[in-house]
Amino acid sequence: MAHTPHSKNFDVIVVGAGLSGLVAATEAVNAGSRVLLIDQESEANLGAQAHWSFGGIFLVDSPEQRRLGVKDSEELALRDWFGTAGFDREEDYWPREWAKAYVHWAAGGKRAWLRERGVRFFPVVGWAERGGAGAQGPGNSVPRFHITWGTGPGIVEPFAVAARTAVAKGQLTMLWRHQLDELVMAEGAVGGVRGSLLEPDDAERGVATNRNAIGTFEYFAPAVIVATGGIGGNIAKVRDAWPARLGEAPKNMVAGVPAHVDGRGLDIAERAGGRLINGDRMWHYTEGIANWNPVWRNHGIRILPGPSSLWLDATGKRLPDPLWPGFDTLGTLEYLRGTGHDYSWFILNRRIIGKEFALSGSEQNPDLTGKDVRAVVARAKTDVPDPVQAFLDNGEDFVQAPNLDELVKKMNELSGEDLLDPAEVAAVVGARDSAVQNAFGKDGQISAVTSARNYVGDRLVRSVKPHPLTDPKAGPLVAVRLNILTRKSLGGLNTDLDSRVLNAEGEPVPGLYAAGEAAGFGGGGCHGYRALEGTFLGGCLFSGRSAGQSAASQDRAPAGWT
Ligand SMILES: Cc1cc2nc3c(=O)[nH]c(=O)nc-3n(C[C@H](O)[C@H](O)[C@H](O)COP(=O)(O)OP(=O)(O)OC[C@H]3O[C@@H](n4cnc5c(N)ncnc54)[C@H](O)[C@@H]3O)c2cc1C
């Protein structure tokens, strides 16, 4: 097996060419460091998860919000964050500090920093993770989900361009198919990386690649940044980390991330003395659907739902308030695990699906991803957008029918479990439908939809006027089987505000830094138990920036250093 010894000196080595690694590497270059960036995948995967993302970015008191009449402030955002996070552990010290610093950035310099790099936003700000459990409870009090013009690829692009420019100038070396297996230690400090050179693989972006080692490598630098992502693509690891408070781990889950999100980097950093915290905190979705056109194995897509669909558990019982679509991700997950079934149902109709289903993922939004103004305008006017229609036509989790009886029959056939009693479902739907006859009433969800429509963004593109689900003019009826979809790891390597990885005693492991999902988006879990949406990409930017700058400020590798 070929062995590549160090042939060059580096000041900083970054492991992982996702968003956080790209930001860290380019920040270190900007600070004058000679940087090496390695990734186990091929160059086709540059940007990793962020490429696939919807590009939703959490900003506070932005011009986009103000133009839509949204009053927001750092204070309100911080209250929402802490109400959502529920920090309650001794090890939450740094995560709290990161949360405060991040919200401050989101309300301050973040937008300008992104704009300087060419990032622009869709003018209608989305309201994801609405909460619904009171002003101090979890959720965003106001819309803060700013969709990047160009979605995921649009947020990756400036950093990919900067990285390639740095390569051309000889300031950055990028090595693909280089899999980290071990951090090199010398006298208690991290001083390099050691790993396997993987066989070339021409699989397309997102498709799992081979792990055949054809050689080994080692490179040295006084600072190494671990930016290897979380565990969401490793279902076995997700199950192992599944906390008892969320009930039993589901038997069936769909994967919301590619296979490279395997968690190995975290274990490697832990073996080098880094402290992994909050591994039991994770952010999985309950609105996952099997991708009819999968890129990776078991590929699931998350529906970012508007508020109107009726949510039933597998046996046909309506979910309790405020577990309405798009309100409380973790609360819904916790509740549904208690039902003993891995799936639940949305009942809706063609009018609702046409306006209220956003599918999270760059490839599911070709208009926004392609920065195609005409197509975006056409989407707003269309009955059902093409990507959603494709799921209606081909998705294994979708059924349609002209009436409720037939719909329930098809739902029972789809699940193969016969758990739904047509009369009970008809009673639930009938009660809900009767609540739309007045502009006031006691149905919490209908009131929430009415309130959401006071926000112009929701009225325009995200919520339909309350109407009976069974209104034939809004039909046919649609039912969607919803699976649990793995996505983000909220815990990770415990880091201080300089992104230095801490050991069990709370002291920095010399030479070791972490960024992005591997660092729990900062601190080892700046979200606590639950997250506000759009804060993951932003967490990668913020922690990548800090890690790159801090690592670059460490002593340089002396000339001839090996
Ligand atoms: C479909 C989808 C939609 C999303 N939408 C949003 C959104 O709208 N807003 C939001 O805020 N967030 C969103 N997210 C989440 C966000 O994209 C991710 O949390 C973020 O991109 C993670 O970036 P990262 O750099 O930390 O890790 P990753 O993107 O996972 O990159 C890690 C890199 O490290 C490499 N690596 C791992 N282990 C090793 C090793 N041992 N050796 C060498 N290389 C290694 C991997 O190959 C990979 O390239 C979405 C995610 C997905 C998948």
Ligand as a Chemical Component Dictionary entry (heavy atoms), coordinates in Angstrom:
data_LIG
# 
_chem_comp.id                   LIG 
_chem_comp.type                 NON-POLYMER 
_chem_comp.pdbx_formal_charge   0 
_chem_comp.three_letter_code    LIG 
# 
loop_
_chem_comp_atom.comp_id 
_chem_comp_atom.atom_id 
_chem_comp_atom.alt_atom_id 
_chem_comp_atom.type_symbol 
_chem_comp_atom.charge 
_chem_comp_atom.model_Cartn_x 
_chem_comp_atom.model_Cartn_y 
_chem_comp_atom.model_Cartn_z 
_chem_comp_atom.pdbx_ordinal 
LIG C1  C1  C 0 -31.597 18.445 2.607 1  
LIG C2  C2  C 0 -31.040 19.348 3.670 2  
LIG C3  C3  C 0 -31.656 20.569 3.900 3  
LIG C4  C4  C 0 -31.122 21.433 4.864 4  
LIG N1  N1  N 0 -31.663 22.684 4.976 5  
LIG C5  C5  C 0 -31.118 23.553 5.856 6  
LIG C6  C6  C 0 -31.590 24.886 5.929 7  
LIG O1  O1  O 0 -32.455 25.314 5.149 8  
LIG N2  N2  N 0 -31.039 25.715 6.870 9  
LIG C7  C7  C 0 -30.068 25.302 7.733 10 
LIG O2  O2  O 0 -29.620 26.103 8.569 11 
LIG N3  N3  N 0 -29.572 24.037 7.655 12 
LIG C8  C8  C 0 -30.058 23.168 6.738 13 
LIG N4  N4  N 0 -29.542 21.907 6.639 14 
LIG C9  C9  C 0 -28.455 21.510 7.559 15 
LIG C10 C10 C 0 -27.077 21.989 7.091 16 
LIG O3  O3  O 0 -26.989 21.894 5.691 17 
LIG C11 C11 C 0 -25.969 21.153 7.736 18 
LIG O4  O4  O 0 -26.141 21.088 9.123 19 
LIG C12 C12 C 0 -24.587 21.739 7.437 20 
LIG O5  O5  O 0 -24.427 21.940 6.053 21 
LIG C13 C13 C 0 -23.472 20.848 7.984 22 
LIG O6  O6  O 0 -22.231 21.313 7.478 23 
LIG P1  P1  P 0 -20.837 20.774 8.074 24 
LIG O7  O7  O 0 -19.776 21.471 7.316 25 
LIG O8  O8  O 0 -20.804 20.888 9.531 26 
LIG O9  O9  O 0 -20.850 19.206 7.772 27 
LIG P2  P2  P 0 -21.033 18.362 6.415 28 
LIG O10 O10 O 0 -21.781 19.116 5.412 29 
LIG O11 O11 O 0 -21.572 17.046 6.835 30 
LIG O12 O12 O 0 -19.552 18.175 5.859 31 
LIG C14 C14 C 0 -18.636 17.331 6.507 32 
LIG C15 C15 C 0 -17.576 16.884 5.505 33 
LIG O13 O13 O 0 -16.599 16.143 6.221 34 
LIG C16 C16 C 0 -16.228 15.007 5.477 35 
LIG N5  N5  N 0 -15.736 13.974 6.412 36 
LIG C17 C17 C 0 -16.430 13.346 7.388 37 
LIG N6  N6  N 0 -15.639 12.466 8.031 38 
LIG C18 C18 C 0 -14.426 12.526 7.442 39 
LIG C19 C19 C 0 -13.190 11.839 7.634 40 
LIG N7  N7  N 0 -13.056 10.885 8.590 41 
LIG N8  N8  N 0 -12.145 12.150 6.833 42 
LIG C20 C20 C 0 -12.251 13.085 5.860 43 
LIG N9  N9  N 0 -13.408 13.749 5.612 44 
LIG C21 C21 C 0 -14.470 13.489 6.410 45 
LIG C22 C22 C 0 -17.490 14.596 4.758 46 
LIG O14 O14 O 0 -17.205 13.794 3.635 47 
LIG C23 C23 C 0 -18.110 15.963 4.405 48 
LIG O15 O15 O 0 -17.663 16.404 3.158 49 
LIG C24 C24 C 0 -30.015 21.027 5.659 50 
LIG C25 C25 C 0 -29.414 19.786 5.445 51 
LIG C26 C26 C 0 -29.904 18.959 4.437 52 
LIG C27 C27 C 0 -29.201 17.648 4.174 53 
# 
loop_
_chem_comp_bond.comp_id 
_chem_comp_bond.atom_id_1 
_chem_comp_bond.atom_id_2 
_chem_comp_bond.value_order 
_chem_comp_bond.pdbx_ordinal 
LIG C1  C2  SING 1  
LIG C2  C3  SING 2  
LIG C2  C26 DOUB 3  
LIG C3  C4  DOUB 4  
LIG C4  N1  SING 5  
LIG C4  C24 SING 6  
LIG N1  C5  DOUB 7  
LIG C5  C6  SING 8  
LIG C5  C8  SING 9  
LIG C6  O1  DOUB 10 
LIG C6  N2  SING 11 
LIG N2  C7  SING 12 
LIG C7  O2  DOUB 13 
LIG C7  N3  SING 14 
LIG N3  C8  DOUB 15 
LIG C8  N4  SING 16 
LIG N4  C9  SING 17 
LIG N4  C24 SING 18 
LIG C9  C10 SING 19 
LIG C10 O3  SING 20 
LIG C10 C11 SING 21 
LIG C11 O4  SING 22 
LIG C11 C12 SING 23 
LIG C12 O5  SING 24 
LIG C12 C13 SING 25 
LIG C13 O6  SING 26 
LIG O6  P1  SING 27 
LIG P1  O7  DOUB 28 
LIG P1  O8  SING 29 
LIG P1  O9  SING 30 
LIG O9  P2  SING 31 
LIG P2  O10 DOUB 32 
LIG P2  O11 SING 33 
LIG P2  O12 SING 34 
LIG O12 C14 SING 35 
LIG C14 C15 SING 36 
LIG C15 O13 SING 37 
LIG C15 C23 SING 38 
LIG O13 C16 SING 39 
LIG C16 N5  SING 40 
LIG C16 C22 SING 41 
LIG N5  C17 SING 42 
LIG N5  C21 SING 43 
LIG C17 N6  DOUB 44 
LIG N6  C18 SING 45 
LIG C18 C19 SING 46 
LIG C18 C21 DOUB 47 
LIG C19 N7  SING 48 
LIG C19 N8  DOUB 49 
LIG N8  C20 SING 50 
LIG C20 N9  DOUB 51 
LIG N9  C21 SING 52 
LIG C22 O14 SING 53 
LIG C22 C23 SING 54 
LIG C23 O15 SING 55 
LIG C24 C25 DOUB 56 
LIG C25 C26 SING 57 
LIG C26 C27 SING 58 
# 
